[in-house]
Amino acid sequence: MDDKILIAKRVARELKEGSLVNLGIGLPTMVPRYLPPGIEVYFQSENGIIGMAPVPGAGMEEPSLTDAGGGFVGAIPGAASIDSCLSFGLIRGGHLDLTILGGLEVDAQGRLANWMVPGKMLPGMGGAMDLVTGAKRVIVAMSHTARGKPKILKHCTLPLTSVRRVNLIVTEMAVIEPTEEGLALRETAPGVSIEQIIAATEASLIVPADVPEMPI
Amino acid sequence: MDKFISCSEAVEMIPDGASIMIGGFMGVGSPHRMIAEMVRQGRKNLTIIANDTGTPNFGIGLLVAARMIRKLVASHIGLNPEAQRQVIAGETEAELCPQGTLAERIRAGGFGLGGILTPTGIGTVVAEGKQVIEVDGKQYLLEKPLTADFALIAAHRSDYRGNLEYSLTARNFNVVMATAGRTVIAEPEHIVPTGVIPPDAVATPFVCVHYIIGRSQTNGR
């Protein structure tokens, strides 16, 4: 299975019925495709809509109805359009149940860096700092390594997005839960050994006696 | 009071070096006619306060490409490689600001507040040089208000007085920016008789709007 699809499928299992969810750009936008049947969640797009949905069909695109990347979207019945202050009031004010974001690095304390690479890449933080600071639950969905180098590090080399500890890290190799004691290995991807995960992770991992395989 | 002016008259009011808030999110809900006219008239040394820099050929990206911006205050420039290049090379000054903080700083400017306290940015580079204030045991950053010489607003409809109604995700920063510009110019898609927009649907009341860009009068003939 493609790494991105594996990550998206695993993250999709974290979505709870009736929750309000914000997806970062890139891999996180794949997650709704793999939502378990019968689960209804509401997607917020921080540019100003609650109840975002795919465009229902060709020719039904509307220039005033887009996601945060500017791509065309649709909306569910009962959707609401909101301005930027209200949108971020919901994010910061504890009304957002879950955000799923991509990551460049995560440190041993579970702190995410995902908004710039000094001198090379300066996309800006957009809504990421508010999302990580304010969402009730933060899931980082990212590749385990970049060009063979670990992305889960003792210390981030890149500027942090927030000092808040994220709730879960899902990669193509493992599911890791940052806890007060450190990073706990919760699941291994199919065909991946605990030793391989430890070798691909710079930060030390807490490995419980029983580490199940990812349910995919 | 007649607030209606042409797009070129509106842009003629804006001098080189002005600070300008521009509504929109990746060009959705941006005042595209005024942006194009600013490029045509060749404004220089502008300070642009906006969510993002659009894409290279769309929205605020046109101002970036024409090198009209001296300083940017924005949350995201990632979908415009030329904007990133100018900022990394030091050709354009940029103050990157978390999106929610940017919205609230503009609200503070427009609402007469001395700033806002936000947990966003605590412990990150965003906090550098800023005051940390503890309230009931929790730390917040003091983020200062933003105002601008002009706010350029895109709306779905304006009535003859300048009451504005927005459409779906084209609402975004327009609502708050309409409170924070010393001169506020609205660029509506449609102009309707006063009363057509019901009071409950007015998102920007007419008192905030100083000028309205009129439609072309040729009506396709």
Interface residues (C-beta under 8 A of the other chain):
Chain A: S45 E46 N47 G48 I49 E62 P63 S64 L65 T66 A68 G69 G70 A75 S81 I82 D83 S84 C85 S87 F88 G89 I91 R92 G119 K120 M121 L122 P123 G124 M125 G126 G127 A128 M129 D130 T133 G134 P159 L160 T161 S162 V163
Chain B: F25 M26 G27 V28 G29 N51 D52 T55 A74 S75 H76 I77 G78 L79 Q84 V87 I88 A94 L96 P98 Q99 G100 T101 L102 A103 E104 R107 T118 P119 T120 G121 I122 G123 T124 V125 V126 H156 Y166 S167 L168 T169 A170 R171 N172 F173 N174 V175 V176 A203
